[in-house]
Amino acid sequence: MDRFSILLATSIGILFAVFAGWRMEAADALTVRKIVAAFLIGFYCAFVAFGSMGKKRTLSLAAQTMLGVATSVLIAALLGASTDGYLLAIALGLLLGYTADLWVEHVQLP
């Protein structure tokens, strides 16, 4: 297994463990939703960084762009955005995903 597969499996396992044991009353707090949004942003950045490290790419430009859009729309839904908020989330997700190759170069992993 490569590092990308290990990261994906670990992240999905952590997400499952967190949401399986989470009470629904706790999900109503704005602070908890902001923490989950920050986790999603970090998860996206780690996923793209591991997916495009080295000379062999495992994520295509279209895949990382769609993942950026999906992440930003999920965060907008989590925070209860309006229609304008969803449009802004789509635009920011497109920008984040399309320019991922530029900012991933600055990520230094051990």
N, C-alpha and C positions, 0 to 999 in steps of 0.2 A: 504494500500500500504506500502511496505517496502522501506527502504532508497535506495536500489538498483534501484527500478523502478522509484523513483522520480529523482534520478541522471540521469538515462538514458533518461527520458522524457525531463528533463531540458536541457541536453546537445544537444539532437537532435533539440529542439526548438531554442536554441542559434545558432547552426550551420545553421539551415534553415534561421533564421533572418539575419545572417551575409552574407550568400551567396545570398540570395534573393535581398538584397539591395546593393550588391557590384557591382561596375562598372568593366567591363572586362579590361579596361585600367590599373586599379590599380593593378590587379593581375600579371602584368608583372614585377613589381618591385621585386628585389631579397630580399629586406628587408621584404616585406610583405609575401613572400613565406617562409622565415625563421621564421617569427612570427607564421604563420599557422602551420609549422612543429613543433614548440615548443608547440603550443596548442594541436596538435595531440598526442605528447608524453605525455603531462600532462593528456589528456583525457584517454589515454590508462592506465596510471598508476592509475588514480582515478577509472576507470572502473574495473580493476583487484583488486584493494584494496577493493572496496565495494563488489565485487563479491565473495571474498574469506575471508571476515571477519567472525569472530565467529566460532562456531562449525559446522554450516550448510553451505556447499559450494553451491554456485549457478552457478559457472563456473567449468567445468571439465578441466583437464590438457590439453586435446586436443583443447578445445575451446579457452583457454587463449593463447596457443601456436599459433594457427591459427590467432587469433586476433593480436598477436605480429608481425607475418609475414606480415599480411595485413597492419598494421600500418607502418612498416618499408618500405615496397614496395611502399606504397602511398607517403611517404616522399621522397623516391628516385625518384619517378615519378615527384613529385612537384618540386624537385630541378634539374631535367634534368640529371639524372645519365646515365652513359654508361652501357654496358652489365656487366662489372666487378662490377660496383656500385650496380646493381640489385642483383647480386650473393652475394655481401657483405651484402646487405640489408636483403636478405633471411636468411643468416647465423646469422646475428645479431638479427633478429626477432625470429628465432628459439631459440637462446640462451636466449633472454629476456623473451619469453613466457614460456620456459621450467623451468627457474629458478625463476619464479615469486613468487612461494611459499616461497622461501628463503628471497627475499627482501621485500615482503609484511609484513612479521613479524615485520619489523623495522618501519613500517608506524604507526604513532599514530594519531588517529582521535579523535576529541573532543566528 
